[in-house]
């Protein structure tokens, strides 16, 4: 698991926490109504966590895409400059 990504580790953590919470609820000395309330509460917390992580991942992906677009645009500009220089050199060479 040392080579797993942060996302994979987070997914394992969430799954483990969910399983642990479910087992705890099964053995908890509480009424059915209290257990249902806790299940709803924990489910909402889990959904909120997953939603926030999804937003963070989306933002990070959008940032990476923007960086990639900037790199491509810079390389296109450099290539255009090199091609123009090559055209100019070829004209000078053939015009002699």
N, C-alpha and C positions, 0 to 999 in steps of 0.2 A: 504494500500500500504506500510505500515511500515514493513511488513514481507516479502516484495518482495526482490529478489536478485538484485545485482548491474546490472546484465545483463538485467533483466526485466525493471528496472528503466531506463536504457540507451535506451532500445527499445521504451519505452513510450516517452522519451524525443525526440528521433529521429522522431517518428511518429508525435508528436505535432509540432516539428519544421517544418516538411514537410508540414503538413496541414496549419500551419501559413504562411509559404512561399507561398503556392499555393493561399491562400486567398489574401495575399498581392499582388501577381502578377495579380490576377483578377481585383483588384480595382486600380492598379497603372496607373497613367496617362502617359504611355509610348507607343511607337510604337510597333507594332507586332514583328518587327525584334529585337528590344531591349529586349522585353519580352522573345522571343525564346532564345536569347543569354544568358540571365540571367538564364533561366530554365536549359539550357545545363551546365552552370557554376555551379549552385547549385547542379545539379544532379551529376556532377563530384566530387564536394566536399563531398557530401553524400556518394558516392561510395568509395572514398578514406578513409573516416572516418570508414565506415563499414569494409573495407579491413584491415585497420590497427588494428581495434579492434579484428577482426577475427584472425589475426596473434598473437596478444597478448594473446588471449584466448587459441590458439593452443599451444603456448610456455608454458603457465601456466599449461595446461593439460599434456604436455610432461614432465614438471618438476615434477608434482604430480605422474605421472606414474613411473618415475625414482626413486622417493622417495619410492614409494610402492614396487618396485622391490628390493631396498636396504633393506627394512624392512623384506621382505619375505626371502631374502638370509641370513640375520642375524639370523632370527628365525630358518631357516633350519640348520644353523651351530650350533646353541644352542641345537636344538633337537638332532642332530647327536652326540654332546658331551654328552648329557644326556643319550642317548641310549647306547653309548659306556661305560659310567660309570655304567649303569645298567647291561650291559653284564658282565663287569668286576666283579661287586659285586656278580652277580649270580654265576659266575665261582668260585669265592672265597668261597662262601657259600656252593656250592655243592661239591667242591673238598675236603672238610674237612671230 
